[in-house]
Amino acid sequence: MDLRHLRYFIAVAEEENIGRAAARLHISQPPLTRQIQQLEEELGVRLFNRTPKGMELTQAGELFLEEARNIRSVVEQATERTQRAGQGKLGRLDIAIFGSGILGIIPRLLLAFRTAYPEVKIVLHTMTKAEQIEALRQRRITLGFNRMLAPLPDLATELVATEPLLLAINESHPLAREESVSFPMLAEHPMVLFPTGARPNFIDKVMRLCEEAGFVPQVSQEVGDAVTGVALVAGGFGICLVPESVTALTLPGVVFRPLHDTPPNCRIDLSCLYRADDQSPILSEFLETVRAFRGARVAGHSPGIQTETAWDTGI
């Protein structure tokens, strides 16, 4: 028995006539008659009573018609879901995230993708940069988000956004009275830096910017992530340079100020990384969403959701 037998049987049962069923199936009557006979022989039961008016289902035939329709429905659903999976519209996407990235841009990007592809299940994993690289190579995740990614032969990257750096300040700090802060003024105040861990990282970026501005920062604390850094600012431990997305944090006592007189490249990238040889349709569709999202930011708006902070200047 194959799917063709079921299709022929359903047509004859619904038309109740071999001639009409043959016309519907675009075949001649003799082959259709033989197919029905073969099906009855295989099942060992009579499915139709032949009458002068046509083909009448037996009790066994009525039961088999119900089952045949169920099988056809399952096959059609399986075919559609397989095609959707092949088009990147169905399946699972394991994504690694990190500290400050999840505060602003990444949730908007994930929302845009989920809106476009609601049948793709997104599973998030919190990982450091080193953990993301290892998980990609072990195929435990499909892609990760991070900053300052060094080139690797087996991994590829796609830029998501480039964010300006802002200054997180305690509201009682003298710099909080300024509408914007000159970068060289940071030399006069203790700074909280993040994240500790594998280098190079955002700390190296801040140290290099300070060096280009002609000073060595007064480091009060080095902490593991942006949330802890901003919390220490709220506690009066110092000031802190942060990516724009960190302004989504609304800790009491903390204000954010833009910078002027900045060194070159006083911005930070956010990118996603993935296996260079990954041909997954879902990954391909996600990368297209990333490119559309990046283009929308360049144009001055984020797809699917309004900008969340007053500092959002795009790329």
C-alpha positions in Angstrom: 0.0 0.0 0.0 1.3 3.5 -0.8 -0.1 7.0 -0.7 -1.3 6.7 -4.2 -3.6 3.8 -3.2 -5.1 6.0 -0.4 -5.6 9.0 -2.8 -7.4 6.8 -5.4 -9.5 5.2 -2.7 -10.6 8.5 -1.2 -11.5 9.8 -4.7 -13.7 6.8 -5.5 -15.3 6.9 -2.0 -16.2 10.6 -2.3 -17.4 10.4 -6.0 -19.2 7.0 -5.5 -18.4 6.3 -9.1 -15.3 5.0 -10.9 -15.8 7.2 -14.0 -16.1 10.4 -12.0 -13.2 9.5 -9.8 -11.0 8.7 -12.8 -11.9 12.1 -14.3 -11.0 13.8 -11.0 -7.7 12.0 -10.9 -6.9 12.5 -14.6 -6.5 8.8 -15.3 -8.5 6.2 -17.2 -11.0 3.9 -15.5 -9.2 0.5 -16.0 -6.0 1.4 -14.0 -8.2 3.0 -11.3 -10.3 -0.2 -11.0 -7.2 -2.3 -10.8 -5.7 -0.1 -8.0 -8.9 -0.4 -5.9 -8.9 -4.2 -6.4 -5.2 -4.4 -5.4 -6.0 -2.4 -2.2 -8.9 -4.7 -1.3 -6.7 -7.8 -1.9 -4.0 -6.3 0.3 -6.4 -5.5 3.1 -8.2 -8.8 2.7 -11.7 -7.0 2.9 -14.2 -5.7 0.5 -14.2 -1.9 0.6 -17.0 -1.2 -1.9 -20.2 -2.9 -3.0 -20.5 -2.6 -6.8 -24.1 -1.4 -7.7 -25.7 -0.3 -10.9 -25.5 3.3 -9.6 -21.8 3.1 -8.8 -19.6 2.3 -5.8 -21.0 2.1 -2.4 -18.8 1.8 0.7 -19.1 -1.2 2.9 -18.9 -0.9 6.7 -15.2 -1.7 6.5 -14.8 0.8 3.7 -16.4 3.6 5.8 -13.9 2.9 8.6 -11.0 2.8 6.1 -12.2 6.1 4.6 -11.9 7.8 8.0 -8.4 6.4 8.5 -7.3 7.3 5.0 -8.4 10.9 5.5 -6.5 11.1 8.8 -3.4 9.7 7.1 -3.7 12.2 4.2 -4.0 15.1 6.7 -0.9 14.0 8.6 1.1 13.7 5.4 -0.1 17.1 4.2 0.9 18.6 7.6 4.2 16.9 7.6 4.9 18.1 4.0 4.0 21.7 4.9 6.0 21.7 8.1 9.0 20.2 6.2 8.7 22.8 3.5 8.5 25.6 6.2 11.5 24.2 8.0 13.4 24.2 4.7 12.5 27.8 4.2 13.7 28.8 7.7 10.1 29.4 9.0 9.9 26.5 11.4 12.3 25.0 13.9 14.5 26.0 16.9 17.1 28.7 17.2 19.6 28.4 20.1 21.1 31.9 20.8 23.8 32.9 23.3 23.5 36.3 24.9 25.6 38.3 27.4 25.4 41.1 29.9 24.6 44.6 28.6 23.6 43.4 25.1 20.3 42.1 26.4 19.3 45.5 27.8 18.3 47.2 24.6 19.1 46.1 21.1 18.9 42.3 21.3 15.4 42.1 22.7 14.1 44.4 19.9 15.9 42.3 17.3 14.5 39.1 18.7 11.0 40.6 18.8 11.3 41.5 15.1 12.4 37.9 14.2 9.7 36.3 16.4 7.0 38.5 14.8 8.1 37.5 11.3 8.7 33.8 12.2 6.3 32.9 15.1 6.8 29.1 14.6 10.5 29.2 15.2 11.3 28.5 18.9 14.0 30.8 20.3 16.0 29.4 23.2 18.4 31.8 25.0 21.6 30.9 26.8 23.7 33.3 28.9 27.4 32.8 28.0 30.7 34.6 28.0 32.5 35.2 24.7 34.8 32.2 25.2 31.8 30.0 26.1 29.9 31.2 23.0 32.8 30.3 20.8 33.2 26.8 22.3 29.4 26.2 22.2 29.3 27.2 18.5 32.1 24.8 17.7 30.3 22.0 19.6 27.1 22.9 17.8 25.2 23.5 21.0 24.1 27.0 19.8 23.3 28.4 16.4 24.7 31.9 17.0 25.8 34.2 19.8 25.8 38.0 20.4 28.9 39.8 21.6 31.3 42.7 21.2 34.8 43.2 20.0 35.0 39.8 18.2 38.4 38.9 16.9 38.5 37.1 13.5 38.4 33.3 13.7 38.8 31.0 10.6 35.8 28.8 11.4 33.4 31.5 12.6 31.7 34.4 10.8 30.3 37.6 12.2 27.5 40.0 11.2 27.4 43.5 12.6 24.1 44.3 14.4 24.7 47.9 15.6 27.4 50.3 16.6 26.5 52.2 19.8 27.9 55.5 21.1 29.4 55.4 24.6 27.7 57.4 27.3 28.7 58.2 30.9 26.8 56.8 33.8 27.0 59.3 36.8 25.5 59.4 40.2 22.9 62.2 40.3 24.8 63.9 43.1 28.1 63.9 41.2 29.3 67.3 40.0 29.3 66.0 36.3 25.6 65.3 36.6 25.0 69.1 36.3 26.5 69.0 32.8 24.3 68.5 29.7 27.2 66.7 28.1 30.7 65.8 29.4 34.0 66.5 27.8 36.0 63.2 27.6 39.2 64.6 29.1 37.3 65.5 32.2 37.0 61.8 33.0 40.7 61.9 34.1 39.7 63.7 37.3 37.2 61.1 38.6 37.4 57.5 39.7 36.0 55.1 37.2 34.2 51.7 37.5 35.2 49.4 34.6 33.6 46.2 33.3 33.7 43.3 32.5 36.4 41.3 34.2 37.3 38.0 32.5 38.7 37.0 29.1 40.5 39.8 27.2 40.3 41.7 25.0 37.1 43.1 26.2 35.3 46.4 27.0 37.8 47.3 29.7 40.6 47.3 27.0 38.4 49.6 24.8 38.0 52.1 27.7 41.7 52.0 28.6 42.6 52.6 24.9 40.2 55.6 24.6 41.6 57.2 27.8 45.1 56.7 26.5 44.1 58.4 23.2 42.7 61.3 25.2 46.0 61.6 27.0 45.4 60.2 30.5 45.3 57.0 32.5 42.0 56.4 34.2 41.7 56.3 38.0 40.1 52.8 38.4 38.1 52.4 41.5 36.6 48.9 40.7 36.6 46.3 38.0 33.4 44.3 38.0 31.8 41.4 36.0 29.0 43.1 34.1 27.3 46.4 33.2 24.5 45.9 35.8 27.0 45.7 38.6 28.9 48.6 37.2 25.9 50.9 37.1 24.8 49.7 40.6 28.2 50.8 41.9 27.7 54.2 40.2 24.4 54.4 42.1 26.4 53.7 45.3 28.8 56.5 44.7 31.9 54.3 43.7 32.7 56.4 40.6 31.6 57.1 37.1 31.3 54.5 34.3 31.5 54.5 30.6 28.7 52.3 29.1 27.3 51.4 25.7 24.1 53.2 24.8 21.9 50.1 25.4 22.8 50.2 29.1 20.6 53.3 29.5 17.7 50.9 29.6 18.7 50.4 33.2 16.7 52.7 35.5 18.5 52.4 38.8 17.6 55.2 41.3 20.3 57.9 41.5 21.9 57.2 38.2 21.8 59.6 35.2 23.4 59.2 31.7 25.2 62.0 29.8 26.6 62.1 26.3 30.2 62.8 25.7 32.0 65.4 23.6 35.6 66.1 22.7 35.9 62.3 22.4 38.8 60.3 21.0 38.2 58.6 17.6 36.1 55.5 17.6 34.3 56.4 20.9 31.7 53.8 20.0 31.3 50.0 20.5 30.0 47.4 18.2 27.4 44.7 18.8 27.7 41.7 16.5 26.4 38.2 16.2 28.8 35.3 15.4 28.0 31.9 13.9 29.7 29.0 12.2 31.0 30.0 8.8 29.8 26.7 7.2 26.3 26.7 8.7 23.8 26.5 5.9 20.7 26.3 8.1 17.7 28.1 6.5 16.7 29.4 10.0 20.1 31.0 10.5 19.9 32.5 7.0 16.5 34.0 7.7 17.7 35.4 11.1 20.7 37.0 9.4 18.4 38.7 6.9 16.4 40.0 9.9 19.7 41.3 11.4 20.5 43.2 8.2 17.0 44.6 7.9 17.2 45.7 11.6 20.5 47.3 11.0 19.2 49.1 8.0 16.2 50.4 10.0 18.5 51.8 12.7 20.5 53.6 10.0 17.2 55.1 8.8 16.4 56.2 12.3 13.9 53.7 13.7 13.8 50.1 15.0 11.5 47.6 13.2 8.5 46.5 15.2 9.1 48.6 18.2 9.7 52.3 19.0 13.1 53.5 20.2 13.4 53.1 24.0 15.9 55.7 24.9 16.4 59.4 24.1 20.1 58.7 23.2 19.3 56.4 20.3 21.2 58.0 17.4 21.5 54.9 15.3 24.7 53.7 13.7 
